[in-house]
């Protein structure tokens, strides 16, 4: 399937047809993650587990390097 981008205000968007949305179990309330592998745009439903892992990793780094981060912030 080939698509063209659609103007939405000052931005561009892409319309995803209903059969594809239903196949992927996506609706207007579904949070999506967008990323690229350098040549392709990849759009997928956000995974809650990933957000929790990133938050936990951030907390560990901040706890382990609190003094250093505070000195860098000055």
C-alpha positions in Angstrom: 0.0 0.0 0.0 1.3 3.4 -0.9 0.2 6.6 0.9 0.7 10.3 0.6 1.0 12.6 3.6 -1.9 14.9 4.3 -1.7 18.5 5.5 -3.0 19.0 9.0 -2.5 22.6 10.0 1.3 23.3 9.7 2.0 19.6 10.1 1.7 16.5 7.9 -0.2 13.3 8.8 -1.0 9.9 7.5 -4.5 8.3 7.4 -4.6 4.7 8.5 -7.6 2.8 7.2 -10.0 1.1 9.5 -9.1 -2.5 8.5 -5.5 -1.9 9.5 -6.5 -0.3 12.8 -8.8 -3.2 13.6 -6.1 -5.7 12.7 -3.7 -4.0 15.1 -6.4 -3.3 17.7 -5.6 0.4 17.6 -8.2 3.2 18.1 -8.0 7.0 18.6 -7.2 6.5 22.3 -4.2 4.2 21.7 -0.9 5.8 22.5 1.6 5.1 19.8 5.4 5.0 19.7 7.2 6.4 16.7 10.8 5.6 15.9 13.1 4.9 13.0 15.7 2.4 12.0 17.4 5.0 9.9 15.4 4.3 6.7 11.9 3.5 7.9 9.4 5.2 10.1 8.1 2.6 12.6 4.7 3.2 14.4 3.6 0.8 17.0 1.3 0.7 20.1 3.1 2.0 23.2 4.2 -0.8 25.5 3.5 0.0 29.2 6.3 -2.3 30.3 8.9 -0.3 28.4 7.9 2.9 30.1 8.2 1.3 33.5 11.6 -0.2 32.7 12.9 3.2 31.5 11.5 4.9 34.6 13.2 2.2 36.9 16.5 2.5 35.0 16.4 6.3 35.4 15.7 6.0 39.1 18.7 3.7 39.5 21.0 6.0 37.6 19.9 9.0 39.6 20.3 7.2 42.9 23.7 5.8 42.0 25.0 9.1 40.6 23.1 11.7 42.6 26.2 13.7 43.8 27.7 13.8 40.4 24.5 14.9 38.7 24.1 17.6 41.3 27.6 18.9 40.7 27.0 18.9 36.9 23.8 20.8 37.3 25.7 23.8 39.0 
